[in-house]
Amino acid sequence: MNKIIYYVATGIFTMVMLFSAGMYFFNHEYVKTAFTSLGYPTYLIYPYATAKLLGLFAIWNPKFHLIKEWAYAAFFFAVLLAFFAHIMVSDGEQMAAVIAWVALVVSYIFSKKI
């Protein structure tokens, strides 16, 4: 049962991050506007999308134990900061961050149990 919970939570988190990274690469103008409204510099869009993909690779790769821990930590803070950024500008886009955060925490907890 622990494996199922882990894979479902990690899958949900992965889908949110892949959607996000895909938006960064393929709908750059929309993301550029969103980054500007949040007060972030737009030159971070492509490196941030790349970092998300590398972090997902680390989380799914069973050989990278230490890097996996760092990826979970980085995602934890990235999602938490995204949530508060959306709250601060009142754009109503914080639900994706909430879903990602819950899935990430469940994934991390159950990664220790499998």
C-alpha positions in Angstrom: 0.0 0.0 0.0 2.9 2.4 0.8 4.3 2.0 -2.8 0.9 2.8 -4.3 0.6 6.0 -2.2 4.1 6.9 -3.0 3.7 6.5 -6.8 0.3 8.2 -6.9 1.6 11.2 -4.9 4.8 11.4 -6.9 2.9 11.1 -10.1 0.5 13.9 -9.2 3.5 16.1 -8.2 5.3 15.2 -11.4 2.3 16.1 -13.6 2.0 19.5 -11.9 5.7 20.2 -12.4 5.7 18.9 -16.0 2.7 21.1 -16.8 4.5 24.1 -15.2 7.8 23.4 -17.0 5.9 22.9 -20.3 4.2 26.2 -19.9 7.5 27.9 -19.2 9.0 26.5 -22.5 5.9 26.5 -24.8 3.8 29.4 -23.6 6.6 31.8 -22.7 4.7 35.1 -23.2 1.9 34.0 -20.8 4.5 32.9 -18.2 6.5 36.1 -18.8 3.4 38.2 -17.9 2.7 36.0 -14.8 6.3 36.3 -13.6 6.2 40.1 -14.1 2.9 40.3 -12.1 4.5 38.3 -9.3 7.6 40.6 -9.3 10.0 37.9 -10.5 12.6 38.6 -13.2 11.7 37.0 -16.5 15.3 35.8 -17.2 14.6 33.0 -14.6 11.9 31.3 -16.7 14.0 28.9 -18.8 16.6 28.1 -16.0 13.7 27.5 -13.6 11.9 25.2 -16.0 15.2 23.3 -16.6 15.8 23.0 -12.8 12.3 21.6 -12.4 12.9 18.9 -15.0 16.3 18.0 -13.4 14.7 17.8 -10.0 12.0 15.5 -11.3 14.7 13.3 -12.8 16.5 13.2 -9.4 13.3 12.3 -7.6 12.4 9.4 -9.9 16.0 8.0 -10.1 16.6 5.5 -7.3 20.4 5.8 -7.6 20.5 9.5 -6.5 19.8 9.3 -2.8 21.5 12.5 -1.7 20.5 14.5 -4.8 16.9 13.2 -4.3 16.9 14.8 -0.8 18.1 18.1 -2.2 15.5 18.0 -4.9 12.7 17.4 -2.4 14.0 20.3 -0.3 14.3 22.6 -3.3 10.8 21.7 -4.5 9.4 22.2 -1.0 10.6 25.7 -0.8 9.8 26.5 -4.5 6.2 25.4 -4.1 5.8 27.1 -0.7 7.2 30.4 -2.1 5.0 30.1 -5.2 1.9 29.7 -3.0 2.7 32.8 -1.0 3.6 34.8 -4.2 0.2 34.0 -5.6 -1.5 34.9 -2.3 0.4 38.2 -2.1 -0.8 39.3 -5.5 -4.3 37.9 -5.1 -4.5 36.3 -8.5 -6.3 33.1 -7.3 -3.7 30.8 -8.8 -2.5 29.3 -5.5 -4.4 26.0 -5.8 -1.8 24.4 -8.1 0.8 25.2 -5.5 -1.3 23.6 -2.7 -1.9 20.4 -4.7 1.9 20.3 -5.6 2.8 20.9 -1.9 0.5 18.2 -0.5 1.6 15.7 -3.2 5.3 16.5 -2.6 5.0 16.0 1.2 3.1 12.7 0.8 5.7 11.6 -1.8 8.6 12.4 0.5 7.0 10.7 3.6 6.2 7.6 1.7 9.6 7.5 -0.1 11.0 6.7 3.3 8.6 3.8 3.8 9.2 1.9 0.6 
